[in-house]
Amino acid sequence: MPSQEALINTIRRQKAKYCRFVDTKNWDGFASLFIERPSLHFYGPDGELLYEFNDRSEYVRAASSFLEGAHTIHQVHNDEIDIISDTEVRAIWSMEDYLFLAPGNDRPKSIHGYGHYHETWRLTDGNWCITRIELRRTILVTVPADSSH
């Protein structure tokens, strides 16, 4: 088993790829970060469930469709990473994302959010993959498509 520091750095690198793959629309790379049947839940600032996925392909399809033509930035920091076993890690990340969306399909003009990712990563076939995400937003600002801002 690698040292705890090496394992923590591996998880940090995997999460950095998560952000980069979304922003560069590398959907194959993005999909490779998840097990086939992850548990993915995304909550708004008041605790309401906004989105839920239990299938990697469905999640990647939804994300790629929503972000088609968009310009985005996703950032994570202030990680809290706990090694549960040789094959499981839990992490919490502070996050910020800013999305400038392409017009159409009743999408807002932009979305700017903050919150925390609560995640479980598992070593699967030699790769660290996400098995669970709960994104709990603390701030979510949406600018409607018809806004002049």
TAKANOR-V437947 format. One record per helix or strand. SS is the DSSP state (a for helix, b for strand). FROM is the first residue (numbers start at 0). TO is the last residue. Records with the same first field share a line. If there is no record, write none. Layout:
SS->FROM-TO + FROM-TO
//
This chain:
a->3-22 + 26-30 + 55-65
b->33-42 + 48-52 + 70-84 + 87-99 + 109-123 + 126-142
//
